[in-house]
């Protein structure tokens, strides 16, 4: 009988673990379905300065990661959720806002129809200001790879001129890559967001 009870508890535990993983994955996918949202800008190859990571915790979903930032650590300004195995520390809590973080990133980009500058401006009225993604891979048609582009704003302008779907700018190499809409796909394994006293990612 003891063995039967143990097996029952073990079964319940396994089911709960699987459910947590599934719910976390669904929530993570939900961060990418609104293509016109700031949640779909890219800030990649970022180096976090020493002392800016408050702590890292194990989290089942982006919403849960955000709650650690908003309810547990007062100094937390940005949370970073990585869609990896759930029994590892996949939620980083940072003592820096998106403006500070932007200065530490080598690659940035956005859909042509989204204002990247508004998305990284804390004073912007944009509903999803402060959200971004990382660990991104791109597939599809490359319309242009422009060398020697002076900054990300100019890269965004070139996306307008070429009617590109998405642009990516490398700050170190000054390369601007423009992706067309044909077979375009963007997959990211990391999402970030700002501290929110009420919790929840606001469908971003």
Secondary structure, DSSP 8 states (H G I E B T S, - for coil): -HHHHHHHHHHHHHHHHHHHHHHHHHHHHHTTS-TTSGGG-EEEEE---TT-EEEEE--SSHHHHHHIIIII-TT--EEEEE-S-TTS--EEEESS-HHHHHTTEEEEEEETTS-HHHHT-TT---TTTT-EEEEEEEES-EEEEESS---HHHHHHHHHHHT-SEEEEETTTTEEEEE-STT-EEEEEEEEEE--TT-S-TT-
